[in-house]
Amino acid sequence: MTGASRWLWLMGLGLTAASASAQTLAGDPQWMAQKCSLYTEAWQALTSGQGGDGLGAEFLSRHDAFLASGCTARADVCPTNAAERGVADAVSMMAVAEGMAGSFLPFACR
């Protein structure tokens, strides 16, 4: 095996292991509950600090549905103004920093 092919083989092995670990965590109910708890705390801290100023009723109700589902329902929470985008960006950054995949987040505009 040449140096380049060995490197590619090791890279593939590492990606396979990382993918298996991510799949294991993704299906772990305790990790899901922990993600939802961390996310809920961040959401409450962000929205209570700004008092909900600029956050529309549909944005809030869809997000409430996401939280009520234990962070499992695809709620399609669509930020439509600067305040909503700011909150969505901030909570998304926290989620990624805590190791949550972007697919966990409820934000989507269809």
N, CA, C and O atoms as a GROMACS GRO file, in nm:
protein
  440
    1MET      N    1   0.086  -0.117   0.000
    1MET     CA    2   0.000   0.000   0.000
    1MET      C    3   0.091   0.123   0.000
    1MET      O    4   0.181   0.135   0.083
    2THR      N    5   0.067   0.214  -0.092
    2THR     CA    6   0.147   0.335  -0.099
    2THR      C    7   0.106   0.431   0.011
    2THR      O    8   0.002   0.412   0.075
    3GLY      N    9   0.188   0.534   0.034
    3GLY     CA   10   0.156   0.633   0.137
    3GLY      C   11   0.022   0.700   0.113
    3GLY      O   12  -0.055   0.720   0.206
    4ALA      N   13  -0.006   0.734  -0.014
    4ALA     CA   14  -0.132   0.802  -0.047
    4ALA      C   15  -0.251   0.710  -0.028
    4ALA      O   16  -0.354   0.752   0.026
    5SER      N   17  -0.240   0.584  -0.070
    5SER     CA   18  -0.353   0.493  -0.055
    5SER      C   19  -0.375   0.458   0.091
    5SER      O   20  -0.489   0.440   0.134
    6ARG      N   21  -0.266   0.448   0.169
    6ARG     CA   22  -0.279   0.423   0.312
    6ARG      C   23  -0.351   0.540   0.380
    6ARG      O   24  -0.437   0.520   0.466
    7TRP      N   25  -0.314   0.661   0.341
    7TRP     CA   26  -0.378   0.780   0.398
    7TRP      C   27  -0.527   0.780   0.366
    7TRP      O   28  -0.609   0.808   0.454
    8LEU      N   29  -0.562   0.750   0.242
    8LEU     CA   30  -0.703   0.745   0.202
    8LEU      C   31  -0.777   0.636   0.279
    8LEU      O   32  -0.891   0.657   0.321
    9TRP      N   33  -0.714   0.521   0.299
    9TRP     CA   34  -0.777   0.412   0.374
    9TRP      C   35  -0.802   0.454   0.518
    9TRP      O   36  -0.910   0.431   0.572
   10LEU      N   37  -0.700   0.516   0.582
   10LEU     CA   38  -0.716   0.561   0.719
   10LEU      C   39  -0.822   0.670   0.730
   10LEU      O   40  -0.899   0.674   0.826
   11MET      N   41  -0.826   0.758   0.632
   11MET     CA   42  -0.926   0.865   0.631
   11MET      C   43  -1.066   0.803   0.623
   11MET      O   44  -1.157   0.844   0.695
   12GLY      N   45  -1.083   0.704   0.536
   12GLY     CA   46  -1.212   0.636   0.525
   12GLY      C   47  -1.250   0.564   0.653
   12GLY      O   48  -1.367   0.564   0.692
   13LEU      N   49  -1.153   0.502   0.717
   13LEU     CA   50  -1.178   0.434   0.843
   13LEU      C   51  -1.222   0.534   0.950
   13LEU      O   52  -1.315   0.507   1.025
   14GLY      N   53  -1.156   0.648   0.956
   14GLY     CA   54  -1.192   0.752   1.053
   14GLY      C   55  -1.331   0.806   1.028
   14GLY      O   56  -1.407   0.828   1.122
   15LEU      N   57  -1.366   0.828   0.902
   15LEU     CA   58  -1.499   0.879   0.870
   15LEU      C   59  -1.607   0.776   0.905
   15LEU      O   60  -1.715   0.812   0.952
   16THR      N   61  -1.577   0.648   0.881
   16THR     CA   62  -1.672   0.543   0.916
   16THR      C   63  -1.694   0.538   1.067
   16THR      O   64  -1.808   0.525   1.112
   17ALA      N   65  -1.587   0.549   1.145
   17ALA     CA   66  -1.599   0.547   1.291
   17ALA      C   67  -1.676   0.669   1.341
   17ALA      O   68  -1.760   0.657   1.430
   18ALA      N   69  -1.647   0.786   1.285
   18ALA     CA   70  -1.718   0.908   1.325
   18ALA      C   71  -1.866   0.897   1.291
   18ALA      O   72  -1.950   0.938   1.371
   19SER      N   73  -1.897   0.842   1.175
   19SER     CA   74  -2.036   0.826   1.136
   19SER      C   75  -2.108   0.729   1.228
   19SER      O   76  -2.223   0.753   1.266
   20ALA      N   77  -2.043   0.619   1.264
   20ALA     CA   78  -2.104   0.521   1.356
   20ALA      C   79  -2.129   0.585   1.491
   20ALA      O   80  -2.234   0.561   1.551
   21SER      N   81  -2.035   0.665   1.541
   21SER     CA   82  -2.053   0.731   1.671
   21SER      C   83  -2.168   0.829   1.665
   21SER      O   84  -2.249   0.834   1.757
   22ALA      N   85  -2.177   0.906   1.557
   22ALA     CA   86  -2.286   1.002   1.543
   22ALA      C   87  -2.420   0.932   1.537
   22ALA      O   88  -2.518   0.978   1.596
   23GLN      N   89  -2.426   0.818   1.465
   23GLN     CA   90  -2.552   0.745   1.457
   23GLN      C   91  -2.590   0.688   1.592
   23GLN      O   92  -2.708   0.686   1.627
   24THR      N   93  -2.493   0.641   1.669
   24THR     CA   94  -2.521   0.587   1.801
   24THR      C   95  -2.577   0.696   1.891
   24THR      O   96  -2.677   0.675   1.959
   25LEU      N   97  -2.514   0.813   1.892
   25LEU     CA   98  -2.562   0.924   1.974
   25LEU      C   99  -2.699   0.971   1.926
   25LEU      O  100  -2.786   1.003   2.008
   26ALA      N  101  -2.719   0.976   1.794
   26ALA     CA  102  -2.846   1.026   1.741
   26ALA      C  103  -2.962   0.940   1.787
   26ALA      O  104  -3.072   0.992   1.808
   27GLY      N  105  -2.942   0.809   1.802
   27GLY     CA  106  -3.049   0.721   1.844
   27GLY      C  107  -3.060   0.702   1.993
   27GLY      O  108  -3.144   0.625   2.040
   28ASP      N  109  -2.978   0.770   2.070
   28ASP     CA  110  -2.974   0.756   2.215
   28ASP      C  111  -3.080   0.846   2.279
   28ASP      O  112  -3.069   0.968   2.269
   29PRO      N  113  -3.181   0.789   2.344
   29PRO     CA  114  -3.287   0.871   2.406
   29PRO      C  115  -3.234   0.966   2.513
   29PRO      O  116  -3.287   1.076   2.530
   30GLN      N  117  -3.131   0.924   2.586
   30GLN     CA  118  -3.075   1.013   2.689
   30GLN      C  119  -3.008   1.135   2.625
   30GLN      O  120  -3.022   1.246   2.676
   31TRP      N  121  -2.938   1.114   2.515
   31TRP     CA  122  -2.874   1.226   2.445
   31TRP      C  123  -2.981   1.318   2.387
   31TRP      O  124  -2.966   1.440   2.391
   32MET      N  125  -3.087   1.261   2.335
   32MET     CA  126  -3.196   1.344   2.282
   32MET      C  127  -3.257   1.429   2.393
   32MET      O  128  -3.283   1.548   2.372
   33ALA      N  129  -3.281   1.371   2.508
   33ALA     CA  130  -3.338   1.446   2.620
   33ALA      C  131  -3.241   1.555   2.667
   33ALA      O  132  -3.283   1.666   2.700
   34GLN      N  133  -3.112   1.522   2.669
   34GLN     CA  134  -3.013   1.621   2.710
   34GLN      C  135  -3.005   1.736   2.610
   34GLN      O  136  -2.998   1.853   2.649
   35LYS      N  137  -3.008   1.702   2.481
   35LYS     CA  138  -3.007   1.807   2.378
   35LYS      C  139  -3.127   1.898   2.394
   35LYS      O  140  -3.114   2.021   2.388
   36CYS      N  141  -3.243   1.840   2.416
   36CYS     CA  142  -3.365   1.920   2.429
   36CYS      C  143  -3.358   2.009   2.552
   36CYS      O  144  -3.401   2.124   2.548
   37SER      N  145  -3.305   1.956   2.660
   37SER     CA  146  -3.292   2.034   2.783
   37SER      C  147  -3.196   2.152   2.763
   37SER      O  148  -3.228   2.265   2.801
   38LEU      N  149  -3.080   2.126   2.704
   38LEU     CA  150  -2.984   2.234   2.678
   38LEU      C  151  -3.043   2.339   2.584
   38LEU      O  152  -3.028   2.459   2.605
   39TYR      N  153  -3.109   2.291   2.480
   39TYR     CA  154  -3.169   2.380   2.382
   39TYR      C  155  -3.278   2.465   2.447
   39TYR      O  156  -3.286   2.586   2.423
   40THR      N  157  -3.363   2.403   2.528
   40THR     CA  158  -3.472   2.474   2.595
   40THR      C  159  -3.417   2.582   2.687
   40THR      O  160  -3.469   2.694   2.690
   41GLU      N  161  -3.314   2.550   2.763
   41GLU     CA  162  -3.252   2.649   2.852
   41GLU      C  163  -3.198   2.768   2.772
   41GLU      O  164  -3.219   2.883   2.810
   42ALA      N  165  -3.130   2.740   2.663
   42ALA     CA  166  -3.076   2.848   2.580
   42ALA      C  167  -3.188   2.933   2.521
   42ALA      O  168  -3.180   3.056   2.518
   43TRP      N  169  -3.293   2.867   2.474
   43TRP     CA  170  -3.407   2.938   2.416
   43TRP      C  171  -3.470   3.031   2.520
   43TRP      O  172  -3.496   3.148   2.491
   44GLN      N  173  -3.493   2.980   2.639
   44GLN     CA  174  -3.556   3.059   2.744
   44GLN      C  175  -3.467   3.177   2.784
   44GLN      O  176  -3.517   3.287   2.807
   45ALA      N  177  -3.337   3.155   2.793
   45ALA     CA  178  -3.245   3.263   2.828
   45ALA      C  179  -3.245   3.372   2.722
   45ALA      O  180  -3.244   3.491   2.753
   46LEU      N  181  -3.246   3.331   2.596
   46LEU     CA  182  -3.245   3.430   2.488
   46LEU      C  183  -3.376   3.507   2.478
   46LEU      O  184  -3.376   3.629   2.463
   47THR      N  185  -3.486   3.436   2.486
   47THR     CA  186  -3.615   3.504   2.465
   47THR      C  187  -3.660   3.581   2.588
   47THR      O  188  -3.730   3.681   2.574
   48SER      N  189  -3.623   3.537   2.707
   48SER     CA  190  -3.664   3.613   2.825
   48SER      C  191  -3.583   3.742   2.836
   48SER      O  192  -3.633   3.843   2.884
   49GLY      N  193  -3.460   3.737   2.791
   49GLY     CA  194  -3.376   3.855   2.794
   49GLY      C  195  -3.425   3.965   2.702
   49GLY      O  196  -3.407   4.083   2.731
   50GLN      N  197  -3.486   3.927   2.592
   50GLN     CA  198  -3.535   4.028   2.498
   50GLN      C  199  -3.686   4.047   2.511
   50GLN      O  200  -3.744   4.130   2.442
   51GLY      N  201  -3.747   3.970   2.598
   51GLY     CA  202  -3.889   3.985   2.623
   51GLY      C  203  -3.978   3.949   2.506
   51GLY      O  204  -4.096   3.983   2.504
   52GLY      N  205  -3.922   3.880   2.407
   52GLY     CA  206  -4.002   3.843   2.291
   52GLY      C  207  -4.022   3.956   2.192
   52GLY      O  208  -4.098   3.942   2.097
   53ASP      N  209  -3.955   4.069   2.214
   53ASP     CA  210  -3.970   4.182   2.123
   53ASP      C  211  -3.931   4.143   1.981
   53ASP      O  212  -3.822   4.093   1.956
   54GLY      N  213  -4.023   4.166   1.888
   54GLY     CA  214  -3.997   4.139   1.748
   54GLY      C  215  -4.021   3.995   1.705
   54GLY      O  216  -4.008   3.963   1.587
   55LEU      N  217  -4.056   3.908   1.799
   55LEU     CA  218  -4.082   3.769   1.764
   55LEU      C  219  -4.231   3.752   1.737
   55LEU      O  220  -4.314   3.776   1.824
   56GLY      N  221  -4.263   3.709   1.618
   56GLY     CA  222  -4.402   3.697   1.576
   56GLY      C  223  -4.474   3.579   1.640
   56GLY      O  224  -4.413   3.484   1.687
   57ALA      N  225  -4.607   3.589   1.639
   57ALA     CA  226  -4.691   3.485   1.700
   57ALA      C  227  -4.672   3.349   1.633
   57ALA      O  228  -4.664   3.248   1.702
   58GLU      N  229  -4.663   3.346   1.500
   58GLU     CA  230  -4.646   3.217   1.431
   58GLU      C  231  -4.509   3.157   1.463
   58GLU      O  232  -4.499   3.036   1.486
   59PHE      N  233  -4.406   3.238   1.465
   59PHE     CA  234  -4.271   3.192   1.499
   59PHE      C  235  -4.271   3.130   1.639
   59PHE      O  236  -4.218   3.021   1.659
   60LEU      N  237  -4.330   3.201   1.734
   60LEU     CA  238  -4.334   3.153   1.872
   60LEU      C  239  -4.420   3.028   1.888
   60LEU      O  240  -4.381   2.934   1.958
   61SER      N  241  -4.536   3.024   1.823
   61SER     CA  242  -4.624   2.908   1.839
   61SER      C  243  -4.563   2.783   1.775
   61SER      O  244  -4.574   2.674   1.831
   62ARG      N  245  -4.499   2.798   1.661
   62ARG     CA  246  -4.434   2.683   1.598
   62ARG      C  247  -4.318   2.634   1.685
   62ARG      O  248  -4.294   2.514   1.699
   63HIS      N  249  -4.245   2.730   1.742
   63HIS     CA  250  -4.133   2.691   1.827
   63HIS      C  251  -4.184   2.625   1.955
   63HIS      O  252  -4.124   2.528   2.002
   64ASP      N  253  -4.291   2.676   2.012
   64ASP     CA  254  -4.351   2.614   2.131
   64ASP      C  255  -4.391   2.469   2.101
   64ASP      O  256  -4.375   2.381   2.186
   65ALA      N  257  -4.444   2.444   1.981
   65ALA     CA  258  -4.482   2.308   1.942
   65ALA      C  259  -4.359   2.217   1.936
   65ALA      O  260  -4.365   2.101   1.975
   66PHE      N  261  -4.248   2.271   1.887
   66PHE     CA  262  -4.123   2.194   1.883
   66PHE      C  263  -4.079   2.156   2.024
   66PHE      O  264  -4.045   2.040   2.049
   67LEU      N  265  -4.080   2.251   2.116
   67LEU     CA  266  -4.040   2.223   2.254
   67LEU      C  267  -4.137   2.125   2.321
   67LEU      O  268  -4.094   2.035   2.392
   68ALA      N  269  -4.267   2.144   2.298
   68ALA     CA  270  -4.369   2.057   2.359
   68ALA      C  271  -4.355   1.912   2.313
   68ALA      O  272  -4.393   1.819   2.385
   69SER      N  273  -4.300   1.892   2.194
   69SER     CA  274  -4.282   1.757   2.141
   69SER      C  275  -4.158   1.689   2.197
   69SER      O  276  -4.126   1.576   2.159
   70GLY      N  277  -4.087   1.757   2.286
   70GLY     CA  278  -3.960   1.702   2.334
   70GLY      C  279  -3.849   1.722   2.231
   70GLY      O  280  -3.752   1.646   2.226
   71CYS      N  281  -3.867   1.825   2.149
   71CYS     CA  282  -3.771   1.862   2.043
   71CYS      C  283  -3.762   1.756   1.934
   71CYS      O  284  -3.657   1.737   1.872
   72THR      N  285  -3.873   1.686   1.909
   72THR     CA  286  -3.870   1.582   1.806
   72THR      C  287  -3.954   1.617   1.683
   72THR      O  288  -3.925   1.569   1.574
   73ALA      N  289  -4.058   1.699   1.700
   73ALA     CA  290  -4.145   1.731   1.587
   73ALA      C  291  -4.077   1.828   1.492
   73ALA      O  292  -4.010   1.922   1.536
   74ARG      N  293  -4.094   1.807   1.366
   74ARG     CA  294  -4.043   1.902   1.266
   74ARG      C  295  -4.145   2.016   1.258
   74ARG      O  296  -4.249   2.002   1.193
   75ALA      N  297  -4.116   2.124   1.323
   75ALA     CA  298  -4.212   2.232   1.338
   75ALA      C  299  -4.199   2.339   1.229
   75ALA      O  300  -4.285   2.426   1.220
   76ASP      N  301  -4.094   2.334   1.147
   76ASP     CA  302  -4.070   2.435   1.044
   76ASP      C  303  -4.085   2.576   1.098
   76ASP      O  304  -4.169   2.653   1.052
   77VAL      N  305  -4.003   2.608   1.196
   77VAL     CA  306  -4.003   2.741   1.255
   77VAL      C  307  -3.925   2.831   1.159
   77VAL      O  308  -3.804   2.816   1.144
   78CYS      N  309  -3.996   2.924   1.094
   78CYS     CA  310  -3.935   3.007   0.991
   78CYS      C  311  -3.915   3.150   1.042
   78CYS      O  312  -4.012   3.223   1.062
   79PRO      N  313  -3.789   3.191   1.064
   79PRO     CA  314  -3.764   3.329   1.105
   79PRO      C  315  -3.787   3.423   0.985
   79PRO      O  316  -3.729   3.404   0.878
   80THR      N  317  -3.871   3.524   1.005
   80THR     CA  318  -3.906   3.612   0.894
   80THR      C  319  -3.863   3.757   0.912
   80THR      O  320  -3.883   3.839   0.823
   81ASN      N  321  -3.803   3.790   1.027
   81ASN     CA  322  -3.755   3.927   1.046
   81ASN      C  323  -3.621   3.923   1.120
   81ASN      O  324  -3.574   3.816   1.160
   82ALA      N  325  -3.561   4.038   1.139
   82ALA     CA  326  -3.428   4.045   1.199
   82ALA      C  327  -3.425   3.990   1.342
   82ALA      O  328  -3.330   3.921   1.379
   83ALA      N  329  -3.527   4.018   1.421
   83ALA     CA  330  -3.530   3.970   1.560
   83ALA      C  331  -3.538   3.817   1.563
   83ALA      O  332  -3.468   3.752   1.641
   84GLU      N  333  -3.624   3.760   1.480
   84GLU     CA  334  -3.638   3.614   1.474
   84GLU      C  335  -3.510   3.549   1.424
   84GLU      O  336  -3.466   3.447   1.478
   85ARG      N  337  -3.448   3.608   1.321
   85ARG     CA  338  -3.322   3.553   1.270
   85ARG      C  339  -3.212   3.562   1.376
   85ARG      O  340  -3.130   3.471   1.388
   86GLY      N  341  -3.210   3.670   1.452
   86GLY     CA  342  -3.110   3.685   1.556
   86GLY      C  343  -3.121   3.578   1.663
   86GLY      O  344  -3.021   3.520   1.705
   87VAL      N  345  -3.243   3.552   1.708
   87VAL     CA  346  -3.265   3.448   1.809
   87VAL      C  347  -3.232   3.310   1.750
   87VAL      O  348  -3.167   3.229   1.815
   88ALA      N  349  -3.277   3.285   1.628
   88ALA     CA  350  -3.249   3.156   1.563
   88ALA      C  351  -3.099   3.136   1.546
   88ALA      O  352  -3.048   3.027   1.570
   89ASP      N  353  -3.027   3.240   1.504
   89ASP     CA  354  -2.882   3.230   1.488
   89ASP      C  355  -2.813   3.202   1.621
   89ASP      O  356  -2.726   3.116   1.628
   90ALA      N  357  -2.852   3.274   1.724
   90ALA     CA  358  -2.787   3.258   1.855
   90ALA      C  359  -2.810   3.119   1.912
   90ALA      O  360  -2.715   3.055   1.959
   91VAL      N  361  -2.933   3.071   1.908
   91VAL     CA  362  -2.961   2.939   1.965
   91VAL      C  363  -2.899   2.829   1.877
   91VAL      O  364  -2.861   2.724   1.927
   92SER      N  365  -2.889   2.854   1.747
   92SER     CA  366  -2.824   2.757   1.658
   92SER      C  367  -2.675   2.746   1.688
   92SER      O  368  -2.619   2.636   1.688
   93MET      N  369  -2.610   2.858   1.713
   93MET     CA  370  -2.468   2.857   1.747
   93MET      C  371  -2.444   2.779   1.877
   93MET      O  372  -2.349   2.702   1.887
   94MET      N  373  -2.530   2.800   1.976
   94MET     CA  374  -2.519   2.728   2.102
   94MET      C  375  -2.535   2.578   2.077
   94MET      O  376  -2.459   2.497   2.130
   95ALA      N  377  -2.634   2.542   1.996
   95ALA     CA  378  -2.660   2.401   1.971
   95ALA      C  379  -2.541   2.333   1.905
   95ALA      O  380  -2.502   2.223   1.945
   96VAL      N  381  -2.483   2.397   1.807
   96VAL     CA  382  -2.367   2.340   1.739
   96VAL      C  383  -2.248   2.332   1.835
   96VAL      O  384  -2.175   2.233   1.834
   97ALA      N  385  -2.230   2.435   1.916
   97ALA     CA  386  -2.120   2.435   2.014
   97ALA      C  387  -2.135   2.321   2.115
   97ALA      O  388  -2.035   2.270   2.167
   98GLU      N  389  -2.258   2.280   2.143
   98GLU     CA  390  -2.283   2.170   2.237
   98GLU      C  391  -2.279   2.033   2.170
   98GLU      O  392  -2.300   1.931   2.235
   99GLY      N  393  -2.252   2.030   2.039
   99GLY     CA  394  -2.238   1.904   1.968
   99GLY      C  395  -2.365   1.852   1.904
   99GLY      O  396  -2.373   1.735   1.866
  100MET      N  397  -2.464   1.938   1.891
  100MET     CA  398  -2.589   1.896   1.826
  100MET      C  399  -2.577   1.917   1.675
  100MET      O  400  -2.519   2.016   1.630
  101ALA      N  401  -2.631   1.825   1.600
  101ALA     CA  402  -2.630   1.839   1.455
  101ALA      C  403  -2.730   1.944   1.412
  101ALA      O  404  -2.831   1.967   1.479
  102GLY      N  405  -2.702   2.007   1.301
  102GLY     CA  406  -2.794   2.108   1.248
  102GLY      C  407  -2.932   2.053   1.220
  102GLY      O  408  -3.030   2.127   1.221
  103SER      N  409  -2.940   1.922   1.194
  103SER     CA  410  -3.070   1.861   1.166
  103SER      C  411  -3.159   1.857   1.290
  103SER      O  412  -3.280   1.836   1.278
  104PHE      N  413  -3.100   1.876   1.408
  104PHE     CA  414  -3.179   1.880   1.532
  104PHE      C  415  -3.265   2.007   1.537
  104PHE      O  416  -3.375   2.004   1.592
  105LEU      N  417  -3.216   2.116   1.481
  105LEU     CA  418  -3.281   2.246   1.494
  105LEU      C  419  -3.415   2.252   1.420
  105LEU      O  420  -3.432   2.187   1.317
  106PRO      N  421  -3.509   2.329   1.473
  106PRO     CA  422  -3.642   2.335   1.412
  106PRO      C  423  -3.655   2.438   1.300
  106PRO      O  424  -3.762   2.450   1.240
  107PHE      N  425  -3.550   2.512   1.272
  107PHE     CA  426  -3.561   2.625   1.181
  107PHE      C  427  -3.557   2.581   1.036
  107PHE      O  428  -3.462   2.518   0.990
  108ALA      N  429  -3.664   2.616   0.964
  108ALA     CA  430  -3.673   2.586   0.822
  108ALA      C  431  -3.782   2.675   0.763
  108ALA      O  432  -3.885   2.701   0.825
  109CYS      N  433  -3.756   2.722   0.643
  109CYS     CA  434  -3.855   2.802   0.570
  109CYS      C  435  -3.883   2.731   0.439
  109CYS      O  436  -3.794   2.716   0.355
  110ARG      N  437  -4.004   2.688   0.422
  110ARG     CA  438  -4.040   2.614   0.300
  110ARG      C  439  -4.119   2.701   0.207
  110ARG      O  440  -4.158   2.656   0.099
   0.00000   0.00000   0.00000
